Amino acid sequence: MHIARHEAFFDFYLPRLYAMLLGQIPVMAAVTLGVTDLHLLARLLSLGLFALPTIFYTLALRRAKDDPVLLAVVIAAIAIVFMTTSFFIVGEYNTLYAVAILIAVRLGTAERLTLWNSVILLLLALLAIRIYLGPLLGGIILWKLWRAPARPVVPTLLHLASAVFMILAMMVAINSVVHPHSAEHLVETWVMAADFWQNLQFDLVFGATLLVVVWGLVKPHDLKRPLPYLVAGLFLGLLALSPLLALNDGLVRPLAKSQYVARTVSGLIIGGMIVLIVTWRSPAVEKVRALAALRLAAANGRFLTFAFVMLVAGVPADLFLTQSWVNYLDVMRSSVRGHGGVIAVEDTPIGRRPHALLIENWVLTSQSLLLRGKPGDGVLAPPRDFTEWVPFPPQEPPNLGRFYWRD
């Protein structure tokens, strides 16, 4: 809405600035070229926001393609974190986690300091200044530099500069906690972090992963046998079938809003994967029996296959949520175009299940405003019992000028 009103980038939060601006490039290019169709602009914004993590994960996959274990870890990151927390893609953490995995894979697979690798690392570290990356990757950069068999001057200086950028990123992150954009939102985020278990998709795929990890630590040689993967596969089977839970009226089902609550604990998982990636490509791997067992072709082949099955098992729930969102927008569009003025959400199908499960109260009026097809269309008011902050009162919607949603 800000982009349509001001025809400018939406850059309200400096600690996330770089990821925010990069994701908005496609939509801002269209606005600059005179596009006024909000439907097309919404798709371009989604394209930009999804493209960033997709590009970085793809680069990580390409870098890891010759190592089955590294490839499995990257696929697992996509399956456990991206597929279960990215439905509302506006969170810059989606880009953060992808960049972190890419940096870790590049550091883990670099046998020596080269100019090309150093330049890429520097660019990624520069991007990381404003997306909360920091001490873990900075420490790994210095560790790789210390262990390098040779230290050419230019690559060494570029690695040191990259480590400095990571430290700057840490300082930005600390400052954003000490001086938050919204203290209330920060407290809410801390509280919400403990609710990660409410994300059914995350629970099932992470549960499957945790079972294999613990099994491998206890009985490393079993990693070359199918048994641990078959047992963990029960969780993945439940994940694949989870959309069927929508046939009843309960809350135990894939829920788009629940994806948001797992974003913080996902950062811990990404951190663990970074340590795993670097350890796997270091002499320390022989000290971890489970990792040493994965050096066998029979073991790492099953490990890679299981990671791919994890990814595939999450697709049905994602398709279900996507179709639910499409239906939600269709019903909201019909509601605002069938009436004028302020419309009580309780008087529309949006206020009833299953559509009510997708409502974010504070943004409801903004969504309905964006879906209007002409000036006389209505806007939805938040639920009557909602008293928290909203961008604007429904009685005074901002003027979006020539921007309307066109089918």
C-alpha positions as a Markdown table, in Angstrom:
| # | Residue | x | y | z |
|---|---|---|---|---|
| 1 | Met | 0.0 | 0.0 | 0.0 |
| 2 | His | 2.9 | 2.4 | 0.8 |
| 3 | Ile | 4.4 | 1.7 | -2.6 |
| 4 | Ala | 1.1 | 2.6 | -4.4 |
| 5 | Arg | 0.5 | 5.7 | -2.3 |
| 6 | His | 4.0 | 7.2 | -2.5 |
| 7 | Glu | 5.4 | 5.4 | -5.6 |
| 8 | Ala | 8.6 | 4.8 | -3.6 |
| 9 | Phe | 10.4 | 2.0 | -1.9 |
| 10 | Phe | 9.0 | 1.0 | 1.5 |
| 11 | Asp | 12.1 | 1.3 | 3.7 |
| 12 | Phe | 10.8 | 1.9 | 7.2 |
| 13 | Tyr | 13.2 | -0.4 | 9.1 |
| 14 | Leu | 17.0 | 0.2 | 8.7 |
| 15 | Pro | 18.3 | -3.1 | 10.2 |
| 16 | Arg | 16.4 | -4.9 | 7.4 |
| 17 | Leu | 17.0 | -2.3 | 4.7 |
| 18 | Tyr | 19.0 | -4.3 | 2.1 |
| 19 | Ala | 16.7 | -7.3 | 2.0 |
| 20 | Met | 13.6 | -5.0 | 1.9 |
| 21 | Leu | 14.9 | -2.9 | -1.0 |
| 22 | Leu | 16.1 | -5.9 | -3.1 |
| 23 | Gly | 12.8 | -7.6 | -2.8 |
| 24 | Gln | 10.9 | -4.5 | -3.9 |
| 25 | Ile | 12.9 | -3.9 | -7.1 |
| 26 | Pro | 10.5 | -5.8 | -9.5 |
| 27 | Val | 7.4 | -4.0 | -8.2 |
| 28 | Met | 9.1 | -0.6 | -8.1 |
| 29 | Ala | 10.4 | -1.1 | -11.7 |
| 30 | Ala | 6.8 | -1.7 | -12.8 |
| 31 | Val | 5.5 | 1.4 | -10.8 |
| 32 | Thr | 8.2 | 3.5 | -12.5 |
| 33 | Leu | 7.1 | 2.2 | -15.9 |
| 34 | Gly | 3.5 | 3.3 | -15.1 |
| 35 | Val | 1.8 | 0.1 | -14.1 |
| 36 | Thr | -1.3 | 0.8 | -11.9 |
| 37 | Asp | -2.9 | -2.7 | -11.7 |
| 38 | Leu | -2.5 | -3.7 | -8.1 |
| 39 | His | -3.1 | -7.3 | -9.0 |
| 40 | Leu | 0.0 | -7.3 | -11.2 |
| 41 | Leu | 2.0 | -5.2 | -8.7 |
| 42 | Ala | 1.1 | -7.7 | -5.9 |
| 43 | Arg | 2.4 | -10.5 | -8.0 |
| 44 | Leu | 5.6 | -8.6 | -8.8 |
| 45 | Leu | 6.1 | -7.9 | -5.1 |
| 46 | Ser | 5.7 | -11.6 | -4.3 |
| 47 | Leu | 8.1 | -12.4 | -7.1 |
| 48 | Gly | 10.8 | -10.2 | -5.7 |
| 49 | Leu | 10.3 | -11.4 | -2.1 |
| 50 | Phe | 10.3 | -15.1 | -3.1 |
| 51 | Ala | 13.1 | -14.7 | -5.6 |
| 52 | Leu | 15.7 | -13.5 | -3.1 |
| 53 | Pro | 15.8 | -16.6 | -0.8 |
| 54 | Thr | 15.2 | -18.9 | -3.9 |
| 55 | Ile | 18.2 | -17.5 | -5.6 |
| 56 | Phe | 20.5 | -17.9 | -2.6 |
| 57 | Tyr | 19.2 | -21.4 | -1.8 |
| 58 | Thr | 19.7 | -22.3 | -5.5 |
| 59 | Leu | 23.3 | -21.1 | -5.4 |
| 60 | Ala | 23.9 | -23.1 | -2.3 |
| 61 | Leu | 22.4 | -26.2 | -3.9 |
| 62 | Arg | 24.7 | -25.7 | -6.9 |
| 63 | Arg | 27.7 | -25.2 | -4.7 |
| 64 | Ala | 26.9 | -28.4 | -2.7 |
| 65 | Lys | 25.9 | -30.6 | -5.6 |
| 66 | Asp | 29.1 | -32.8 | -5.6 |
| 67 | Asp | 28.8 | -33.6 | -1.9 |
| 68 | Pro | 25.8 | -35.7 | -0.9 |
| 69 | Val | 25.8 | -34.7 | 2.7 |
| 70 | Leu | 26.2 | -31.0 | 2.1 |
| 71 | Leu | 23.5 | -31.2 | -0.6 |
| 72 | Ala | 21.2 | -33.0 | 1.9 |
| 73 | Val | 21.8 | -30.3 | 4.6 |
| 74 | Val | 20.8 | -27.5 | 2.1 |
| 75 | Ile | 17.7 | -29.4 | 1.0 |
| 76 | Ala | 16.9 | -30.0 | 4.7 |
| 77 | Ala | 17.2 | -26.3 | 5.4 |
| 78 | Ile | 14.7 | -25.6 | 2.6 |
| 79 | Ala | 12.3 | -28.3 | 3.8 |
| 80 | Ile | 12.5 | -27.6 | 7.5 |
| 81 | Val | 12.8 | -23.8 | 7.5 |
| 82 | Phe | 11.8 | -22.2 | 4.2 |
| 83 | Met | 8.8 | -24.4 | 3.3 |
| 84 | Thr | 7.4 | -24.1 | 6.8 |
| 85 | Thr | 7.9 | -20.4 | 7.6 |
| 86 | Ser | 7.7 | -18.6 | 4.3 |
| 87 | Phe | 4.0 | -18.5 | 3.4 |
| 88 | Phe | 3.8 | -14.9 | 4.5 |
| 89 | Ile | 7.0 | -14.1 | 2.6 |
| 90 | Val | 7.3 | -10.4 | 3.8 |
| 91 | Gly | 9.6 | -11.5 | 6.7 |
| 92 | Glu | 13.2 | -10.7 | 5.8 |
| 93 | Tyr | 14.3 | -13.6 | 7.8 |
| 94 | Asn | 13.6 | -15.8 | 4.8 |
| 95 | Thr | 16.4 | -14.0 | 2.9 |
| 96 | Leu | 18.6 | -14.0 | 6.0 |
| 97 | Tyr | 18.5 | -17.8 | 6.4 |
| 98 | Ala | 19.2 | -18.4 | 2.7 |
| 99 | Val | 22.2 | -16.1 | 2.7 |
| 100 | Ala | 23.5 | -17.7 | 5.9 |
| 101 | Ile | 23.3 | -21.2 | 4.3 |
| 102 | Leu | 25.0 | -20.0 | 1.1 |
| 103 | Ile | 27.9 | -18.3 | 3.0 |
| 104 | Ala | 28.4 | -21.5 | 5.1 |
| 105 | Val | 28.4 | -23.8 | 2.1 |
| 106 | Arg | 30.9 | -21.5 | 0.3 |
| 107 | Leu | 33.1 | -21.4 | 3.3 |
| 108 | Gly | 32.8 | -25.1 | 3.9 |
| 109 | Thr | 33.7 | -26.1 | 0.3 |
| 110 | Ala | 36.5 | -23.6 | -0.2 |
| 111 | Glu | 39.8 | -25.6 | -0.1 |
| 112 | Arg | 41.9 | -22.4 | -0.3 |
| 113 | Leu | 41.7 | -18.6 | -0.4 |
| 114 | Thr | 41.0 | -17.5 | -4.0 |
| 115 | Leu | 40.2 | -14.1 | -5.3 |
| 116 | Trp | 36.8 | -15.1 | -6.8 |
| 117 | Asn | 35.6 | -16.8 | -3.6 |
| 118 | Ser | 36.8 | -13.8 | -1.6 |
| 119 | Val | 34.9 | -11.3 | -3.7 |
| 120 | Ile | 31.7 | -13.3 | -3.5 |
| 121 | Leu | 32.1 | -13.7 | 0.2 |
| 122 | Leu | 32.6 | -9.9 | 0.6 |
| 123 | Leu | 29.5 | -9.1 | -1.4 |
| 124 | Leu | 27.4 | -11.5 | 0.7 |
| 125 | Ala | 28.9 | -10.1 | 3.9 |
| 126 | Leu | 28.1 | -6.6 | 2.7 |
| 127 | Leu | 24.5 | -7.6 | 2.1 |
| 128 | Ala | 24.5 | -9.3 | 5.6 |
| 129 | Ile | 25.1 | -6.0 | 7.4 |
| 130 | Arg | 21.4 | -5.1 | 7.3 |
| 131 | Ile | 19.9 | -8.6 | 7.6 |
| 132 | Tyr | 20.9 | -9.6 | 11.1 |
| 133 | Leu | 23.8 | -12.0 | 10.3 |
| 134 | Gly | 26.8 | -11.8 | 12.5 |
| 135 | Pro | 29.1 | -13.5 | 15.0 |
| 136 | Leu | 28.8 | -17.1 | 14.0 |
| 137 | Leu | 29.6 | -16.6 | 10.3 |
| 138 | Gly | 32.2 | -14.0 | 11.2 |
| 139 | Gly | 34.0 | -16.4 | 13.5 |
| 140 | Ile | 33.9 | -19.1 | 10.8 |
| 141 | Ile | 35.5 | -16.7 | 8.3 |
| 142 | Leu | 38.3 | -16.0 | 10.7 |
| 143 | Trp | 38.7 | -19.7 | 11.5 |
| 144 | Lys | 38.9 | -20.6 | 7.8 |
| 145 | Leu | 41.4 | -17.9 | 7.3 |
| 146 | Trp | 43.5 | -19.2 | 10.2 |
| 147 | Arg | 43.4 | -22.8 | 8.8 |
| 148 | Ala | 44.1 | -21.8 | 5.2 |
| 149 | Pro | 47.3 | -23.5 | 3.8 |
| 150 | Ala | 48.3 | -20.2 | 2.1 |
| 151 | Arg | 47.1 | -16.6 | 2.6 |
| 152 | Pro | 47.5 | -14.5 | -0.6 |
| 153 | Val | 47.3 | -10.8 | 0.3 |
| 154 | Val | 44.2 | -9.8 | -1.6 |
| 155 | Pro | 41.9 | -12.7 | -0.7 |
| 156 | Thr | 43.1 | -12.5 | 2.9 |
| 157 | Leu | 42.2 | -8.8 | 3.1 |
| 158 | Leu | 38.8 | -9.5 | 1.5 |
| 159 | His | 38.1 | -12.3 | 4.0 |
| 160 | Leu | 39.1 | -9.9 | 6.9 |
| 161 | Ala | 36.8 | -7.2 | 5.4 |
| 162 | Ser | 34.0 | -9.8 | 5.3 |
| 163 | Ala | 34.5 | -10.7 | 8.9 |
| 164 | Val | 34.3 | -7.0 | 9.8 |
| 165 | Phe | 31.0 | -6.7 | 7.9 |
| 166 | Met | 29.7 | -9.6 | 9.9 |
| 167 | Ile | 30.7 | -7.9 | 13.2 |
| 168 | Leu | 28.9 | -4.8 | 11.9 |
| 169 | Ala | 25.9 | -6.9 | 11.3 |
| 170 | Met | 26.1 | -8.2 | 14.8 |
| 171 | Met | 26.2 | -4.6 | 16.1 |
| 172 | Val | 23.1 | -3.7 | 14.0 |
| 173 | Ala | 21.3 | -6.7 | 15.4 |
| 174 | Ile | 22.2 | -5.8 | 19.0 |
| 175 | Asn | 21.2 | -2.2 | 18.4 |
| 176 | Ser | 17.8 | -3.3 | 17.0 |
| 177 | Val | 17.2 | -5.2 | 20.2 |
| 178 | Val | 18.4 | -2.5 | 22.6 |
| 179 | His | 16.6 | 0.3 | 20.6 |
| 180 | Pro | 13.8 | -1.6 | 18.8 |
| 181 | His | 11.6 | 0.0 | 16.2 |
| 182 | Ser | 8.6 | -1.1 | 18.4 |
| 183 | Ala | 9.3 | -2.3 | 21.9 |
| 184 | Glu | 5.9 | -3.8 | 22.1 |
| 185 | His | 6.5 | -5.8 | 18.9 |
| 186 | Leu | 9.9 | -7.0 | 20.3 |
| 187 | Val | 8.3 | -8.4 | 23.4 |
| 188 | Glu | 5.6 | -10.0 | 21.3 |
| 189 | Thr | 8.3 | -11.6 | 19.2 |
| 190 | Trp | 10.0 | -13.1 | 22.3 |
| 191 | Val | 6.8 | -14.4 | 23.6 |
| 192 | Met | 5.8 | -15.8 | 20.2 |
| 193 | Ala | 9.1 | -17.7 | 19.8 |
| 194 | Ala | 7.9 | -20.2 | 22.4 |
| 195 | Asp | 4.8 | -21.0 | 20.4 |
| 196 | Phe | 6.7 | -22.6 | 17.5 |
| 197 | Trp | 5.0 | -26.0 | 18.3 |
| 198 | Gln | 1.8 | -24.5 | 16.9 |
| 199 | Asn | 3.2 | -24.8 | 13.4 |
| 200 | Leu | 2.1 | -28.3 | 12.4 |
| 201 | Gln | 4.2 | -28.4 | 9.3 |
| 202 | Phe | 7.3 | -27.5 | 11.2 |
| 203 | Asp | 6.6 | -29.9 | 14.0 |
| 204 | Leu | 6.3 | -32.9 | 11.7 |
| 205 | Val | 9.3 | -32.3 | 9.4 |
| 206 | Phe | 11.5 | -31.2 | 12.3 |
| 207 | Gly | 10.3 | -34.2 | 14.3 |
| 208 | Ala | 11.4 | -36.5 | 11.5 |
| 209 | Thr | 14.8 | -34.8 | 11.3 |
| 210 | Leu | 15.3 | -34.9 | 15.0 |
| 211 | Leu | 14.6 | -38.6 | 15.1 |
| 212 | Val | 17.2 | -39.3 | 12.5 |
| 213 | Val | 19.8 | -37.1 | 14.1 |
| 214 | Val | 19.3 | -38.6 | 17.6 |
| 215 | Trp | 19.3 | -42.1 | 16.1 |
| 216 | Gly | 22.5 | -41.4 | 14.3 |
| 217 | Leu | 24.2 | -40.0 | 17.4 |
| 218 | Val | 23.2 | -43.1 | 19.4 |
| 219 | Lys | 23.7 | -45.7 | 16.7 |
| 220 | Pro | 25.9 | -44.2 | 13.9 |
| 221 | His | 26.2 | -47.4 | 11.9 |
| 222 | Asp | 22.4 | -47.5 | 11.5 |
| 223 | Leu | 22.6 | -44.5 | 9.2 |
| 224 | Lys | 23.4 | -46.9 | 6.3 |
| 225 | Arg | 20.3 | -49.0 | 7.1 |
| 226 | Pro | 16.7 | -48.0 | 6.1 |
| 227 | Leu | 15.2 | -48.5 | 9.6 |
| 228 | Pro | 15.8 | -45.0 | 11.0 |
| 229 | Tyr | 14.5 | -43.3 | 7.8 |
| 230 | Leu | 11.5 | -45.6 | 7.7 |
| 231 | Val | 10.5 | -44.7 | 11.3 |
| 232 | Ala | 11.1 | -41.0 | 10.6 |
| 233 | Gly | 9.1 | -41.4 | 7.4 |
| 234 | Leu | 6.0 | -41.9 | 9.5 |
| 235 | Phe | 6.2 | -38.2 | 10.4 |
| 236 | Leu | 6.7 | -37.2 | 6.8 |
| 237 | Gly | 3.7 | -39.3 | 5.8 |
| 238 | Leu | 1.6 | -37.4 | 8.3 |
| 239 | Leu | 2.9 | -34.2 | 6.9 |
| 240 | Ala | 2.0 | -35.2 | 3.4 |
| 241 | Leu | -1.6 | -36.1 | 4.5 |
| 242 | Ser | -2.0 | -33.1 | 6.9 |
| 243 | Pro | -4.2 | -31.1 | 4.5 |
| 244 | Leu | -6.9 | -33.7 | 5.1 |
| 245 | Leu | -7.2 | -32.4 | 8.6 |
| 246 | Ala | -9.1 | -29.4 | 7.1 |
| 247 | Leu | -12.0 | -31.7 | 6.5 |
| 248 | Asn | -12.9 | -31.2 | 10.2 |
| 249 | Asp | -13.4 | -27.9 | 12.0 |
| 250 | Gly | -10.5 | -28.1 | 14.3 |
| 251 | Leu | -7.3 | -26.0 | 14.5 |
| 252 | Val | -5.0 | -28.9 | 14.1 |
| 253 | Arg | -4.2 | -28.4 | 10.5 |
| 254 | Pro | -1.7 | -26.5 | 8.3 |
| 255 | Leu | -2.3 | -22.9 | 9.2 |
| 256 | Ala | -0.7 | -20.0 | 7.4 |
| 257 | Lys | -0.6 | -17.7 | 10.4 |
| 258 | Ser | 1.2 | -20.5 | 12.5 |
| 259 | Gln | 4.2 | -20.4 | 10.1 |
| 260 | Tyr | 5.1 | -17.0 | 11.6 |
| 261 | Val | 5.6 | -18.3 | 15.1 |
| 262 | Ala | 8.4 | -20.8 | 14.1 |
| 263 | Arg | 10.6 | -18.2 | 12.5 |
| 264 | Thr | 12.8 | -17.6 | 15.6 |
| 265 | Val | 13.5 | -21.2 | 16.5 |
| 266 | Ser | 14.2 | -21.7 | 12.8 |
| 267 | Gly | 17.2 | -19.4 | 13.2 |
| 268 | Leu | 18.6 | -21.8 | 15.8 |
| 269 | Ile | 18.2 | -24.6 | 13.4 |
| 270 | Ile | 20.0 | -22.7 | 10.6 |
| 271 | Gly | 22.8 | -22.0 | 13.1 |
| 272 | Gly | 23.1 | -25.7 | 13.9 |
| 273 | Met | 23.2 | -26.4 | 10.1 |
| 274 | Ile | 26.0 | -23.9 | 9.6 |
| 275 | Val | 28.1 | -25.6 | 12.3 |
| 276 | Leu | 27.3 | -29.0 | 10.7 |
| 277 | Ile | 28.4 | -27.8 | 7.3 |
| 278 | Val | 31.7 | -26.4 | 8.4 |
| 279 | Thr | 32.4 | -29.4 | 10.7 |
| 280 | Trp | 31.7 | -31.8 | 7.8 |
| 281 | Arg | 34.4 | -30.3 | 5.7 |
| 282 | Ser | 37.0 | -30.1 | 8.5 |
| 283 | Pro | 39.3 | -32.7 | 10.1 |
| 284 | Ala | 36.9 | -32.5 | 13.2 |
| 285 | Val | 34.5 | -34.7 | 11.2 |
| 286 | Glu | 36.3 | -37.9 | 12.3 |
| 287 | Lys | 35.7 | -37.0 | 16.0 |
| 288 | Val | 31.9 | -37.2 | 15.5 |
| 289 | Arg | 31.0 | -40.8 | 14.9 |
| 290 | Ala | 27.6 | -40.0 | 13.2 |
| 291 | Leu | 29.3 | -37.7 | 10.7 |
| 292 | Ala | 32.1 | -40.2 | 10.1 |
| 293 | Ala | 29.5 | -42.9 | 9.4 |
| 294 | Leu | 28.0 | -40.6 | 6.7 |
| 295 | Arg | 31.2 | -40.9 | 4.7 |
| 296 | Leu | 30.0 | -44.3 | 3.5 |
| 297 | Ala | 28.2 | -44.2 | 0.2 |
| 298 | Ala | 25.3 | -46.3 | 1.5 |
| 299 | Ala | 24.8 | -43.9 | 4.4 |
| 300 | Asn | 25.1 | -40.6 | 2.6 |
| 301 | Gly | 22.9 | -41.8 | -0.2 |
| 302 | Arg | 20.1 | -42.6 | 2.2 |
| 303 | Phe | 20.7 | -39.3 | 4.0 |
| 304 | Leu | 20.3 | -37.4 | 0.8 |
| 305 | Thr | 17.2 | -39.3 | -0.3 |
| 306 | Phe | 15.6 | -38.7 | 3.1 |
| 307 | Ala | 16.2 | -35.0 | 2.8 |
| 308 | Phe | 14.6 | -34.9 | -0.7 |
| 309 | Val | 11.6 | -36.9 | 0.7 |
| 310 | Met | 11.3 | -34.2 | 3.5 |
| 311 | Leu | 11.0 | -31.6 | 0.8 |
| 312 | Val | 8.4 | -33.4 | -1.2 |
| 313 | Ala | 6.3 | -34.3 | 1.9 |
| 314 | Gly | 5.8 | -30.6 | 2.6 |
| 315 | Val | 4.4 | -29.8 | -0.9 |
| 316 | Pro | 0.8 | -30.9 | -0.3 |
| 317 | Ala | 0.4 | -28.6 | 2.7 |
| 318 | Asp | 1.9 | -25.7 | 0.8 |
| 319 | Leu | -0.5 | -26.3 | -2.1 |
| 320 | Phe | -3.4 | -26.4 | 0.4 |
| 321 | Leu | -2.4 | -23.1 | 2.0 |
| 322 | Thr | -1.9 | -21.5 | -1.4 |
| 323 | Gln | -5.4 | -22.5 | -2.6 |
| 324 | Ser | -6.9 | -21.4 | 0.7 |
| 325 | Trp | -5.3 | -17.9 | 0.2 |
| 326 | Val | -6.6 | -17.7 | -3.3 |
| 327 | Asn | -10.1 | -18.5 | -2.1 |
| 328 | Tyr | -9.7 | -15.9 | 0.8 |
| 329 | Leu | -8.8 | -13.1 | -1.6 |
| 330 | Asp | -11.6 | -14.1 | -4.0 |
| 331 | Val | -14.2 | -13.9 | -1.2 |
| 332 | Met | -12.7 | -10.6 | 0.1 |
| 333 | Arg | -12.8 | -9.1 | -3.3 |
| 334 | Ser | -16.4 | -10.1 | -3.8 |
| 335 | Ser | -17.3 | -8.7 | -0.4 |
| 336 | Val | -15.8 | -5.2 | -1.0 |
| 337 | Arg | -17.1 | -5.0 | -4.5 |
| 338 | Gly | -20.6 | -5.9 | -3.5 |
| 339 | His | -21.1 | -3.1 | -1.0 |
| 340 | Gly | -20.0 | 0.5 | -0.5 |
| 341 | Gly | -18.6 | 2.2 | 2.6 |
| 342 | Val | -17.4 | 0.4 | 5.7 |
| 343 | Ile | -18.3 | -3.2 | 5.9 |
| 344 | Ala | -18.3 | -5.2 | 9.2 |
| 345 | Val | -16.2 | -8.3 | 8.6 |
| 346 | Glu | -18.7 | -10.3 | 10.8 |
| 347 | Asp | -21.3 | -9.6 | 8.0 |
| 348 | Thr | -19.2 | -11.3 | 5.3 |
| 349 | Pro | -18.0 | -14.8 | 4.6 |
| 350 | Ile | -14.5 | -13.6 | 5.6 |
| 351 | Gly | -15.5 | -13.6 | 9.2 |
| 352 | Arg | -16.4 | -17.2 | 9.2 |
| 353 | Arg | -14.3 | -20.4 | 8.8 |
| 354 | Pro | -12.3 | -21.4 | 6.9 |
| 355 | His | -11.5 | -17.8 | 5.7 |
| 356 | Ala | -11.4 | -16.4 | 9.3 |
| 357 | Leu | -8.3 | -18.6 | 9.9 |
| 358 | Leu | -6.4 | -16.3 | 7.5 |
| 359 | Ile | -7.4 | -13.0 | 9.0 |
| 360 | Glu | -4.7 | -10.8 | 10.4 |
| 361 | Asn | -6.9 | -8.2 | 12.2 |
| 362 | Trp | -4.6 | -5.2 | 12.0 |
| 363 | Val | -4.1 | -5.5 | 8.2 |
| 364 | Leu | -7.6 | -6.5 | 7.2 |
| 365 | Thr | -8.7 | -3.0 | 6.2 |
| 366 | Ser | -5.6 | -2.5 | 4.2 |
| 367 | Gln | -6.1 | -5.7 | 2.3 |
| 368 | Ser | -9.6 | -4.9 | 1.4 |
| 369 | Leu | -8.6 | -1.4 | 0.2 |
| 370 | Leu | -6.1 | -2.9 | -2.1 |
| 371 | Leu | -8.7 | -5.3 | -3.6 |
| 372 | Arg | -11.1 | -2.6 | -4.6 |
| 373 | Gly | -11.8 | -2.3 | -8.3 |
| 374 | Lys | -13.3 | 1.2 | -8.3 |
| 375 | Pro | -13.7 | 4.2 | -6.0 |
| 376 | Gly | -17.2 | 3.2 | -4.8 |
| 377 | Asp | -16.2 | -0.2 | -3.5 |
| 378 | Gly | -16.2 | -0.7 | 0.3 |
| 379 | Val | -13.5 | -1.6 | 2.8 |
| 380 | Leu | -13.7 | -4.1 | 5.6 |
| 381 | Ala | -13.5 | -3.1 | 9.3 |
| 382 | Pro | -11.6 | -5.2 | 11.8 |
| 383 | Pro | -13.6 | -7.4 | 14.1 |
| 384 | Arg | -15.6 | -5.4 | 16.6 |
| 385 | Asp | -13.6 | -6.7 | 19.6 |
| 386 | Phe | -10.2 | -5.7 | 18.0 |
| 387 | Thr | -8.8 | -2.6 | 19.7 |
| 388 | Glu | -5.1 | -2.7 | 18.8 |
| 389 | Trp | -3.3 | -0.5 | 16.3 |
| 390 | Val | -4.3 | -0.3 | 12.6 |
| 391 | Pro | -2.6 | 1.7 | 9.8 |
| 392 | Phe | -5.7 | 3.9 | 9.3 |
| 393 | Pro | -9.4 | 3.9 | 10.5 |
| 394 | Pro | -11.7 | 2.2 | 8.0 |
| 395 | Gln | -13.8 | 5.4 | 7.8 |
| 396 | Glu | -10.8 | 7.3 | 6.5 |
| 397 | Pro | -9.1 | 5.1 | 3.9 |
| 398 | Pro | -6.1 | 6.7 | 2.1 |
| 399 | Asn | -6.5 | 7.7 | -1.5 |
| 400 | Leu | -4.6 | 5.3 | -3.8 |
| 401 | Gly | -5.2 | 7.5 | -6.8 |
| 402 | Arg | -5.1 | 5.6 | -10.1 |
| 403 | Phe | -4.1 | 2.3 | -8.5 |
| 404 | Tyr | -6.9 | -0.4 | -8.5 |
| 405 | Trp | -7.0 | -4.2 | -8.4 |
| 406 | Arg | -7.9 | -5.5 | -11.9 |
| 407 | Asp | -8.9 | -9.1 | -12.6 |
